Amino acid sequence: MNVADYIEVSKPRIVIVLVITAITSALAATRFDSTPYLPWDVPLFKLLSLGVAGALASMGSSALNHYYDRDIDAKMPRTAKRPIPSGRVRARNVLAYGVSLCTLSLILSLFTLNLVTTGMIGLGIFFYVIIYTSWLKRNNVSNIVIGGFAGSAASMAGWSVATGSVDTLGFLVGWLVFMWTPPHFWCLAMKTREEYESVNVPMLPVLVGNKKTSQYILTSTAILLPYSISLYFLGLGLVYLTVAVIAGSLMLFYHYKLTKCPTPSFAWKAYKVTAPYLVIIFIALAFDALFYYRL
């Protein structure tokens, strides 16, 4: 057993992003729970349980994604050296690993958190493994759009740890992930368009080309920016608003430049520059609860 290979199929970078999203959502939600307000008044045990359960769910879902995509991964240069297509790990072992981690995450959440949080973690697994990976990815151009809800579920799971539910604001905060995912991922798809085309995966650039995709990216980001700002008027504070304006404007700027230079190399640059947006804005949400202030 090569531990490094199992770490690779777990997609650790995605795990880190989703765990940060969940925990910061829980901290942000302390502003809106039913108890007298104390910033970040979530028991450490619950935050640790959320982090572990969320990490296990993300790791297991990613492993199942590797298992399901092993046939097309073997045909694309970017993914051909992954553990399954390279022959370093047996596919059935990755399947067992993925199912075990997903199951363990739900059991842990059920016994240490609450039913709503467990339901949201389960919904995230379902959307990533079944809706995105198994159904939409190879069949519909809306694959990454609808599949993006898997990330939203992580935020909503965190919110429900603090509040016991997913209220309107908790849902709308989670929806930030849904709206950020397509323009961000389409940049990567522009960079790897020929590879997706070679295995008949209908990513947007494959169907409409990179120039048209860059326009969709800009339009999506132009919707994301005012949407993120609008959450201030639903109760969030100036810390969040300031970061949302700056981070969203930077993302919009790079995606505007992408429409002027819709090349794979610049798409890759835009992908890397805008990748931190999600982590930055959710950290801002958490600190917004700690240093809450409104004009």
PAFI-493619 format. One line per 3 residues: number of its first residue (from 0); for each residue x, y negated, z negated of N, C-alpha, C. Coordinates in steps of 0.001 Angstrom, whole numbers, plus 500000, padded with zeros to 6 digits. Last residue first. Layout:
NUM> X:Y:Z:X:Y:Z:X:Y:Z | ... $
This chain:
294> 477524:449992:491131:477269:448550:491206:475803:448257:490922 | 478463:452556:488862:477715:452101:490032:477575:450586:489973 | 480504:455160:487682:480205:453725:487697:479476:453410:488983 $
291> 482150:457705:485942:480945:457285:486654:480705:455780:486520 | 484346:459492:485701:484500:458021:485670:483318:457377:486396 | 483303:462060:485898:484140:461708:484750:484265:460195:484577 $
288> 481954:462096:488283:481197:462376:487061:481980:461951:485822 | 484065:461594:489970:482965:460635:489943:482116:460837:488690 | 485554:463849:489809:486033:462676:489076:484991:461564:489036 $
285> 483944:465467:491493:484189:465839:490092:484631:464624:489276 | 484052:464077:493915:482764:464323:493258:482948:464638:491779 | 486769:464292:494502:486198:462973:494210:484849:463100:493518 $
282> 486840:466967:495097:487574:466505:493922:487064:465124:493512 | 485352:466772:497437:484775:467478:496292:485552:467184:495002 | 487030:465332:499110:485735:464748:498774:485092:465476:497595 $
279> 489306:467028:499269:489414:465661:498754:488060:465136:498303 | 488296:469356:500458:488874:469412:499112:488906:468019:498487 | 487472:468283:502953:486527:468936:502060:487039:468973:500622 $
276> 489811:467163:504158:488623:466354:503849:487756:466993:502781 | 492004:468633:505019:491885:468349:503579:490604:467609:503189 | 491615:468741:507891:491380:469918:507048:491214:469586:505570 $
273> 492358:466628:509439:491033:466558:508822:490724:467746:507925 | 494908:467400:510296:494732:466126:509591:493409:466089:508837 | 494464:469818:511630:495301:469791:510425:495101:468514:509611 $
270> 492792:468974:513749:492381:470060:512847:493163:470001:511534 | 494381:467139:515054:493151:466677:514405:492645:467708:513406 | 496322:468923:516031:496711:467862:515111:495496:467348:514342 $
267> 494743:470441:517734:495414:471102:516611:495851:470081:515570 | 494083:468484:519560:493013:469132:518794:493589:469829:517568 | 496536:467996:520691:495973:466970:519820:494815:467533:519000 $
264> 496863:470481:522043:497859:470037:521057:497292:468961:520135 | 494667:470665:523812:494830:471631:522719:495797:471153:521640 | 493218:467401:524395:494157:468467:524710:494255:469448:523544 $
261> 491663:464966:524844:491093:466267:524450:491973:467450:524841 | 491964:462035:524177:493051:462964:524502:492622:464382:524097 | 489677:460785:523580:490548:460125:524553:491694:461026:524999 $
258> 488626:462400:521654:487843:462226:522894:488677:461556:523979 | 490542:462053:519675:490457:463341:520355:489659:463237:521652 | 489952:459580:518652:491167:459722:519454:491160:461030:520238 $
255> 487669:460381:517234:487545:459430:518342:488761:459532:519256 | 488880:461969:515368:487987:462612:516321:487634:461680:517478 | 490301:460084:513928:491020:461129:514655:490132:461830:515675 $
252> 488142:458537:512928:489184:457935:513755:489910:458995:514581 | 486747:460357:511340:486093:459778:512516:487122:459194:513478 | 488656:460790:509338:488208:461906:510156:487564:461395:511443 $
249> 488741:458214:508277:489945:458816:508855:489584:459968:509783 | 486116:458006:507343:486583:457089:508387:487843:457625:509065 | 486089:459951:505330:485217:460091:506488:485648:459210:507645 $
246> 487939:458864:503518:488197:460165:504130:487354:460361:505390 | 486658:456352:502902:488026:456424:503417:488278:457730:504165 | 484058:457098:502050:484246:456119:503119:485632:456256:503742 $
243> 484608:458899:499987:483815:459327:501138:484011:458386:502322 | 485971:457286:498154:486687:458383:498808:485932:458843:500055 | 483858:455545:497424:485120:455030:497968:485871:456105:498740 $
240> 481906:457324:496401:481626:456493:497570:482916:456006:498222 | 483150:458437:494095:482781:459272:495242:482621:458422:496496 | 483369:456056:492616:484550:456887:492889:484288:457758:494109 $
237> 480733:455121:492385:481672:454409:493244:482943:455199:493533 | 478381:457961:492259:478982:456695:491869:480029:456167:492833 | 475067:459271:493087:476509:459385:492907:477119:457994:492715 $
234> 472360:458760:493618:472819:458877:492238:474303:459034:492026 | 471586:458282:496130:470814:459310:495434:471367:459577:494036 | 473366:456592:497203:472051:456026:496908:471116:457038:496241 $
231> 475457:458318:497751:475618:457297:496711:474262:456759:496267 | 474659:459685:499952:474534:460365:498662:474768:459413:497495 | 475342:458165:502158:473959:458083:501666:473784:458748:500304 $
228> 477906:458932:502824:477710:457654:502129:476323:457588:501492 | 477382:461276:504218:478152:461341:502968:477967:460065:502157 | 475994:460184:506403:475331:461142:505512:476057:461192:504161 $
225> 477913:458631:507682:476804:457965:506978:476043:458901:506053 | 479651:460962:508414:480095:459807:507633:478939:459076:506960 | 478174:462816:510015:478680:463195:508693:479016:461971:507835 $
222> 477792:461500:512419:476616:461791:511577:477055:462094:510145 | 480323:461399:513377:479606:460129:513254:478311:460295:512460 | 480839:464098:513566:481520:463339:512517:480846:461994:512292 $
219> 479240:464704:515773:479005:465378:514494:479634:464601:513346 | 480463:463104:517748:479065:462873:517367:478760:463484:516005 | 482998:464313:517888:482870:462909:517486:481446:462612:517024 $
216> 482254:466867:518786:482971:466705:517518:482814:465283:517002 | 481155:466289:521267:480298:466887:520230:480942:466711:518848 | 483485:465413:522473:482377:464473:522308:481384:464984:521263 $
213> 484982:467722:522539:485491:466590:521759:484401:465556:521530 | 483461:469218:524348:483506:469607:522930:483992:468458:522066 | 484072:467958:526724:482707:467860:526213:482670:468228:524730 $
210> 486805:468723:526851:486399:467315:526889:485006:467133:526300 | 486855:471560:526809:487416:470789:525700:486954:469333:525688 | 483833:473381:527723:485135:472779:527963:485581:471880:526814 $
207> 481539:474788:527246:481391:473436:527818:482723:472758:528095 | 482274:477403:526436:481076:477190:527243:481021:475827:527918 | 484575:477163:524948:484528:478174:526003:483383:477881:526970 $
204> 483933:475268:522997:484844:474901:524089:484857:475900:525243 | 482078:476889:521329:481642:475744:522127:482618:475368:523243 | 482457:480436:521678:482717:479185:520969:482423:478014:521905 $
201> 481579:483185:522396:481030:481935:522937:481210:480718:522036 | 483979:485466:523276:483357:484870:522093:482885:483464:522485 | 485385:487002:525196:483956:486681:525383:483262:486221:524089 $
198> 488059:487196:525084:487313:488252:524391:485808:487957:524370 | 488935:484983:526457:489429:486298:526890:488681:487447:526235 | 487906:482855:525010:487330:483163:526318:487718:484563:526766 $
195> 489615:482805:522843:488208:483138:522629:487541:483532:523947 | 491931:482038:524270:491891:483313:523554:490450:483742:523299 | 491270:479526:525248:491563:480606:526192:491514:481969:525516 $
192> 490944:477996:522831:489824:478249:523751:490093:479432:524675 | 492425:477119:520695:492483:478551:521026:491401:478948:522032 | 491901:474391:520455:493298:474848:520523:493386:476277:521040 $
189> 489144:474443:520196:489746:473788:521366:491185:474255:521557 | 488951:475683:517726:488446:476392:518906:488960:475767:520201 | 489901:473652:516076:490672:474892:516209:490256:475651:517454 $
186> 487745:471912:516476:489106:471488:516818:490011:472703:516989 | 485644:473357:515439:485698:473176:516893:487051:472654:517350 | 486040:473049:512690:486391:474322:513324:486472:474197:514840 $
183> 485178:470349:512322:486513:470796:511922:486909:472062:512676 | 482546:470323:513244:483556:469488:513901:484977:469884:513536 | 481434:472502:511465:481515:472567:512934:482545:471636:513556 $
180> 481908:471620:508616:482483:472825:509209:482533:472810:510736 | 480469:469385:507716:481899:469257:508001:482432:470431:508812 | 477917:470328:507232:478100:469310:508262:479567:469126:508649 $
177> 478318:472177:505171:477641:472600:506406:477938:471619:507535 | 479344:470517:503203:480176:471586:503756:479623:472030:505101 | 477122:468926:502645:478345:468305:503156:479245:469355:503814 $
174> 475331:470552:501376:475136:470359:502821:476318:469623:503452 | 475929:470269:498715:476369:471473:499409:476294:471338:500917 | 474535:467866:498353:475982:467898:498181:476558:469118:498898 $
171> 471942:468799:498741:472496:467821:499677:474011:467712:499561 | 471618:470525:496543:471515:471048:497906:472190:470102:498890 | 471892:468700:494450:472808:469830:494546:472801:470436:495934 $
168> 469687:467051:494940:471030:466510:495096:472063:467626:495219 | 467577:468924:494436:467729:468255:495726:469136:467734:495939 | 469019:471734:492599:468037:470682:492824:468332:469982:494152 $
165> 469426:474753:491783:469943:473954:492889:468878:472915:493203 | 470076:475447:488270:469259:475456:489482:470010:474736:490587 | 471694:475151:486124:470770:476282:486102:469895:476377:487328 $
162> 473688:473250:486010:472294:472806:485887:471289:473941:485774 | 476175:474528:486190:475984:473440:485227:474522:473116:484978 | 475758:476470:488113:476390:476855:486853:476121:475804:485786 $
159> 474791:475119:490320:473825:475837:489496:474431:476353:488191 | 477138:474167:491467:476159:473215:490928:475211:473915:489960 | 478288:476561:492390:478919:475777:491335:477952:474822:490669 $
156> 476433:477232:494369:476681:478157:493253:477308:477408:492088 | 476752:475107:496100:475482:475240:495387:475602:476209:494214 | 479333:475653:497076:479056:474410:496357:477796:474537:495516 $
153> 478820:478101:498323:479820:478019:497256:479598:476773:496412 | 476989:477431:500302:476532:478279:499198:477520:478254:498034 | 478550:476112:502149:477591:475339:501351:477143:476130:500132 $
150> 479843:478253:503329:480603:477342:502489:479706:476490:501612 | 477687:479336:504715:478397:480174:503739:479221:479312:502797 | 476933:477542:506613:476187:477528:505357:476845:478406:504303 $
147> 478319:478009:508915:478894:477079:507961:478158:477020:506636 | 476776:479493:510616:477664:480213:509701:478283:479325:508658 | 475667:477499:512166:474826:478179:511175:475687:478909:510148 $
144> 478105:476776:513530:477187:475791:512957:476372:476428:511836 | 479321:478969:514565:480007:478291:513466:479114:477251:512799 | 477190:479759:516459:477813:480649:515471:478411:479891:514291 $
141> 475883:478671:518563:475602:478080:517245:476308:478827:516120 | 476357:480242:520720:477227:479089:520543:477002:478395:519200 | 476208:483747:520159:475528:482461:520270:476481:481314:519964 $
138> 477606:486171:519920:476368:486122:520695:475790:484735:520936 | 479659:486488:518202:479866:487014:519549:478661:486814:520459 | 478644:485197:515874:479964:484869:516413:480123:485310:517857 $
135> 476120:486171:514949:476215:484995:515805:477559:484812:516498 | 476568:488853:513620:475497:488492:514543:475873:487356:515485 | 478823:489260:512004:478211:490396:512689:477219:489999:513773 $
132> 479627:486606:511120:480560:487584:511692:479866:488636:512555 | 477111:485158:510391:478179:484640:511250:478968:485754:511932 | 475350:487014:509055:474856:486009:509992:475953:485544:510947 $
129> 477170:488780:507576:476088:489258:508437:475690:488224:509491 | 479267:487258:506371:479495:488614:506882:478432:489021:507905 | 478228:484695:505741:479532:484848:506393:479684:486215:507061 $
126> 475686:485164:504615:475824:484284:505774:477150:484502:506489 | 476314:486936:502484:475400:487333:503554:475593:486471:504800 | 477958:485341:500851:478473:486586:501437:477634:486985:502643 $
123> 476045:483366:500174:477275:483013:500882:477901:484224:501561 | 474204:484875:498784:473790:484241:500039:475008:483833:500857 | 475707:485573:496534:475245:486615:497438:474839:486050:498789 $
120> 475962:483018:495445:477163:483754:495848:476798:484860:496833 | 473257:482524:494939:473972:481683:495890:475268:482344:496359 | 472681:484503:493027:471959:484474:494301:472685:483648:495346 $
117> 474354:483702:490966:474568:485003:491601:473885:485057:492958 | 473097:481270:490331:474480:481289:490808:474788:482588:491530 | 470627:482292:489464:470692:481363:490604:472101:481360:491195 $
114> 471284:483910:487267:470703:484506:488465:470804:483594:489679 | 474545:483090:485874:473087:483139:485865:472576:483661:487189 | 477271:484462:484374:476750:483166:484795:475228:483178:484742 $
111> 477941:487045:483630:478621:485933:482957:478036:484564:483298 | 476516:488941:485069:476681:489145:483631:477307:487954:482908 | 476539:487984:487692:475265:488339:487065:475401:488419:485545 $
108> 479267:487748:488260:478420:486551:488185:477130:486835:487431 | 480018:490470:488284:480638:489530:487351:479769:488285:487166 | 478445:491400:490408:478275:491965:489058:478832:491000:488015 $
105> 479492:489903:492525:478084:489763:492159:477818:490298:490752 | 482137:490816:492605:481859:489391:492394:480421:489170:491937 | 481842:493531:493181:482384:493127:491878:482076:491662:491583 $
102> 480951:493353:495836:480105:493948:494799:480548:493507:493408 | 483207:492232:497056:481908:491544:497111:480980:492054:496016 | 485118:494232:496532:485284:492893:495979:483975:492111:495989 $
99> 484038:496447:497944:484288:496522:496495:484388:495132:495875 | 484024:495576:500587:482756:495911:499927:482931:495915:498413 | 486837:495250:501005:485893:494142:501138:484586:494391:500415 $
96> 487837:497867:500578:488345:496734:499805:487344:495579:499828 | 486536:499283:502588:486300:499622:501177:486729:498489:500255 | 487675:497953:504826:486219:497986:504623:485904:498268:503156 $
93> 490338:498574:504493:489935:497171:504411:488428:497075:504191 | 490186:501314:504916:490665:500817:503626:490270:499358:503422 | 489376:501466:507535:488452:501936:506508:488874:501474:505113 $
90> 491666:500544:508894:490427:499754:508912:489495:500176:507783 | 494850:500657:507331:493726:501340:507965:492452:500517:507832 | 497523:498490:508102:496500:498899:507142:495367:499580:507906 $
87> 499179:498208:510278:499798:498249:508945:498826:498711:507864 | 498243:497874:512837:498374:499225:512327:498981:499327:510938 | 497569:495514:513934:498986:495879:514010:499253:497276:513480 $
84> 494846:495310:513329:495262:495582:514714:496724:495959:514861 | 495157:494953:510363:494459:496083:510991:494916:496313:512430 | 496877:492625:509840:497150:493968:509295:496442:495117:509995 $
81> 497682:490735:512860:496984:490901:511591:497100:492357:511120 | 498717:490325:515320:499637:490814:514292:498985:490916:512919 | 496721:489228:516862:497137:490609:517141:498047:491192:516067 $
78> 495939:486617:516707:495472:487532:515661:495986:488963:515808 | 497012:485225:518845:496983:484565:517532:496673:485539:516407 | 496558:486900:521087:497914:486727:520542:497929:486138:519138 $
75> 493876:489176:521037:494266:487759:521043:495645:487603:520408 | 493261:491836:520769:493406:491318:522132:493875:489870:522184 | 492815:492437:518141:493908:493144:518814:494204:492564:520196 $
72> 490507:491044:517584:491765:490556:517036:492956:491187:517755 | 488545:492644:518667:488926:491446:519407:490226:490844:518875 | 488628:494733:516717:488744:495019:518142:489174:493790:518934 $
69> 488257:493601:514177:489524:494257:514481:489711:494534:515970 | 486095:492319:513078:486723:491708:514254:488004:492409:514693 | 485447:493807:510808:484504:493754:511928:485177:493256:513210 $
66> 487727:493393:509146:487306:494740:509560:486440:494680:510813 | 487737:490631:508794:488878:491285:509436:488486:492661:509954 | 485300:490440:507425:485464:489751:508701:486630:490356:509481 $
63> 485976:491805:505128:484962:492397:506005:484971:491739:507380 | 487797:489952:504099:488253:491294:504459:487256:491973:505400 | 486072:487827:503595:487137:487674:504586:487664:489035:505041 $
60> 484513:488930:501553:483882:488537:502821:484920:488408:503928 | 486467:489260:499541:485763:490407:500096:485126:490100:501441 | 487254:486591:499087:488236:487596:499502:487562:488791:500164 $
57> 484805:485474:498247:485481:484967:499440:486493:485977:499976 | 484301:486999:495950:483326:486971:497040:483981:486516:498338 | 486563:486415:494386:486304:487797:494806:485335:487843:495986 $
54> 486168:483641:494013:487361:484134:494711:487138:485557:495225 | 483785:483621:492539:483851:482985:493853:485029:483479:494667 | 484616:484965:490238:483538:485527:491053:483559:484940:492454 $
51> 486637:483151:489367:486966:484548:489679:485895:485162:490584 | 485180:480737:489037:486362:480802:489881:486695:482215:490313 | 483192:481535:487227:482829:481031:488549:484008:481136:489509 $
48> 484817:482162:485042:483982:483203:485652:483565:482803:487057 | 485883:479624:484527:486775:480732:484893:485998:481850:485572 | 483537:478270:483853:484336:477819:484996:485281:478921:485470 $
45> 482799:479723:481588:481937:479732:482766:482681:479261:484018 | 484909:479144:479854:484640:480535:480224:483780:480615:481487 | 484633:476430:479456:485773:476917:480233:485546:478350:480702 $
42> 481402:475007:479813:482333:475868:479070:483431:476425:479971 | 481119:471730:480873:480879:473115:481281:481865:473985:480513 | 481059:468826:480829:480711:469676:479681:480251:471058:480134 $
39> 481928:466645:482356:482604:467927:482498:482286:468873:481335 | 480685:464175:480195:481384:464516:481435:482105:465852:481332 | 477541:464548:478874:478952:464558:478519:479702:464952:479787 $
36> 474245:463624:478354:475387:463616:479261:476733:463578:478547 | 472054:466031:476990:472655:464696:476880:474000:464672:477581 | 470938:468336:479619:471409:468038:478266:471896:466593:478196 $
33> 470380:468879:482233:469260:468460:481388:469681:468088:479968 | 472751:467437:484612:472105:468546:483903:471097:467992:482891 | 474149:465508:485979:472736:465638:486284:472066:466825:485597 $
30> 476788:465546:485448:476149:464237:485407:474630:464366:485465 | 477533:468066:486036:477327:467742:484615:476686:466370:484450 | 478120:468278:488704:476722:468462:488309:476477:468160:486843 $
27> 480873:468120:488816:480074:466986:489284:478646:467062:488771 | 481540:470689:487931:481930:469525:487139:481104:468297:487525 | 480492:472204:490049:480008:472424:488683:480333:471224:487800 $
24> 482039:471207:492123:480587:471014:492153:479993:471193:490764 | 484524:472152:491384:484296:470705:491367:482809:470381:491440 | 484049:474915:491789:484359:474390:490448:484115:472887:490374 $
21> 483511:475092:494589:482555:475568:493584:482802:474931:492221 | 485828:473982:495777:484499:473441:496070:483494:473834:494994 | 487787:475733:494808:487826:474313:494442:486460:473673:494654 $
18> 486898:478025:496144:486925:477994:494674:486974:476556:494175 | 487256:477257:498816:485911:477549:498319:485853:477551:496788 | 490069:476881:498970:489144:475789:499300:487771:476039:498686 $
15> 491007:479454:498274:491361:478283:497459:490380:477143:497697 | 489962:481006:500376:489604:481291:498984:489850:480058:498113 | 491325:479979:502548:489877:479779:502468:489395:480013:501041 $
12> 493870:480887:501881:493628:479450:502019:492142:479125:501940 | 493681:483743:501873:493836:482985:500618:493575:481491:500740 | 492375:486079:503291:492402:484679:503725:492519:483732:502527 $
9> 492499:488781:502917:491650:488034:501984:491549:486555:502339 | 494393:489725:504570:493000:489941:504991:492024:489222:504077 | 496656:488957:502991:496387:488338:504301:494941:488527:504729 $
6> 496530:490643:500800:496402:489196:500586:496046:488514:501898 | 497015:492992:502115:495695:492800:501515:495463:491334:501148 | 499666:492536:502834:498654:492737:503875:497248:492546:503325 $
3> 500957:492392:500374:500936:491212:501243:499869:491333:502330 | 500840:494996:499400:500015:493971:498776:499882:492751:499678 | 500678:497902:500987:501410:496647:501071:500515:495520:500560 $
0> 500840:501200:500000:500000:500000:500000:500876:498748:500000 $
